[in-house]
Amino acid sequence: MEFERLEQAWRSQANTPDQQAQAYLMEQLMHALKARRRGEILLFAIPVAAMTLFTAIAARSILIGQTDLGREWGALAMLGVCWAMLAAVAVAALRARRPPGDGSPVRQALEALLAANRRARVNYRIFWMSLPVFLVPLLVAVVQLNQVGKTTDRDMGQMLLAFGVALGASVGWNALRFFRVLKPEQRRLEGLLAEYRE
């Protein structure tokens, strides 16, 4: 169910549906919440799987002697920052879990939607806090690869360009999502909850 349809139904004159209509609306809202939760889990699982793979590759490289930690520690620092960011997102999600509130099922559903929105906004803040911390080890790792002879100057330039484009796209996507989706949704949900309490 689209949020706009729920908002229109909420504010319509016929906002006193019979039991069958209420059950249908609640079922649609619960399906939307479950779909959103599945999406959040998937968007968390993909980076965890990628980071696990990268960590395994780094560990193998260290164990077989291809990496000199004294001269190539930047890559490990970069991995550490990425794992710390994922841990911060997981902790924020666990802290956001709350027991079911009291009140009508519609109010509980709206509060759950607002809590999901709040979690997404916390993840946005975590992203912005970790970005400058991530850039330093990234630059150090790229320079170290060049210094130990594993990349040429041209390779280093290409890596920095690729990382810059990827980080720019990530920054753009996160900012667009925050200002075009999360903030308007937050205002609408808070407005609906305020109307519901009246």
N, C-alpha and C positions, 0 to 999 in steps of 0.2 A: 504494500500500500504506500502510495506516495505521501509525503508529509503535507503537501499542499492540499490534497484531498481530505486528509484528516483535519487540517485547520479549517477548511471550508465547512465540513460537516460539524465541527465543533462550534462554529460561530453562527450556524444557520438557525432559523426559527424552529426547525424540527429537530432540535437537539435533545429531544426526549424520546429516543427510539424505544421500541418495545424490546422485550427480553431477547427475542431471536436476533434482532438487528444489533443489539449490544454485544451479544455473543459473537456475531460475525465480525464486528469491528475489533473486538478484543483479539480474536483469532488472527486477523490480518496484522494487527499491531505486534502481536507476539511473533508471527512469522518474520516481520521486518526486523525485530530485535534479534532473533536467532540468526538471520542472514547477516546482519551487521556483525554479530559476534564471530561467526564463521570467517568473515572477511578479515576481522582483526587478528584472529588466530593464524590465518594463512599468511597475512602480511608480517606477522612476527616469526612464523616458522621458516619462511624463505631466507631471511638474513641469518637466522640461527644455523640453518643447514649450510649456507655458503661459508659462514665463519668457521664452522666445524671442519669443513673441507680445507679452507685456507690454513687453519691451525694444524691440521694433520700434515699438510704439505710442508709447512714450516718446521714442524717437529721432525719429520723424516729428513729434511735437508740438514738440520742440525745434527741429528744422530749419525748420518753417514759422512759428515764432515764437509759438506758443500758450503756451509755457512760459518763464517768466523764471527762469533758473537762480539768479540772485542772491536771489530771494525764494521759490523752490520747489525747493530742493535736497534736501529731505527724501525725496521720492519716489525720487530717484536713489540716495540712501543706502540706502533700503529695498531697491531692486533689487540694489545691491551686496552687501548682507548675504545676500539670497536666493541670488545666484550663488555667493558664498563658501561657503554651506552645501552647495549642490549639488556644488561642487568638493571640499569635504571628504569628502562621501559617496563620490564617485568615486575620490579618492585612497585612502580606506580600503578600498574594494573592490579596487583594484589591488594594494595592499600585502598584502591577504589572500590573493591568488593564490599558490599554492605548487605546486612540482613534485609529481608523484605520488609517494607514499611507497612504501616497500617493505613487504612483508607480504602477508597474504591479501587478496583482493578485499573480503571482508566488513569487515575492519579498515579498509581504505582508504575504504570507503563510510561507515562510522561516523565516521571522521576528517573526511570531507568534510561530513557532516551537522553535526558539531560546529563546523567552520570556518564554515559558513553561519550557524549560530546565533550564533557570535561576531561575525560581520559585522553581523548584525541588532542585536546588543546595542551595538556600536560606533555604529551609526546612531542608536540611542536616545540615547546619550550626546551625540552631535553635536546632536541636536534640542534637548536640554535646555541645552546650552552656547549655542546660537544664539538661543534664545527671548528671554532678557533683552536681548541685543544687537539683536534685531529690533524689540522693542517701542519702543525710543527713537525710531528713525527713523519708525516707523509713527505714533506720536503727533505727532511734529514735522510729518510730511507732512499729516496731517489738519488740524492747527492752521494750517499755512501755506495750505492750500486755503481755509480760512475767512478768513484775513487778507487774501488777495488778491481775495476776493469771488467765488470760484468755487463756494462752498457757503454755505448759510445756517447759522445756529446749529442749527436743527432737523436739517438734512442731516448736520451734523457729529455730532450725537448719535446719529442713525441709523447712520452709518458706524461709530462707536465701538461701538455695540451689536452690529452685524453682525460686526465684527472680533472682538469679545469672545466672542461665541457660537462663531464658527469656531475661534478659538484654544482656547477651553475644550473644544470637541469634540475637537480635535486632541490636546490634553494628556490628556484622558480616554482616548481611543483608544490612544495610545502607552503610557500607564501600564498600562492593562488588558492590552494585548498583552504588555508586558514581564513583568508579574507572573503572568499566567494562562497564557501560552504559552512565552515564551522561557526564563525561569528554570526552570520544571519540565522543559522539554525538555533544557536544559543538564545538569541533575542526572541525568536518565535516561541521556543519551548518555555522560556521564562515567562513570556506574556500569557501563554495558555495556562501555565500553572497558576499564575496570579489570578487570572479570570476564574479558574476552577475553585480557588480558595474563597472567592467572594461569595 
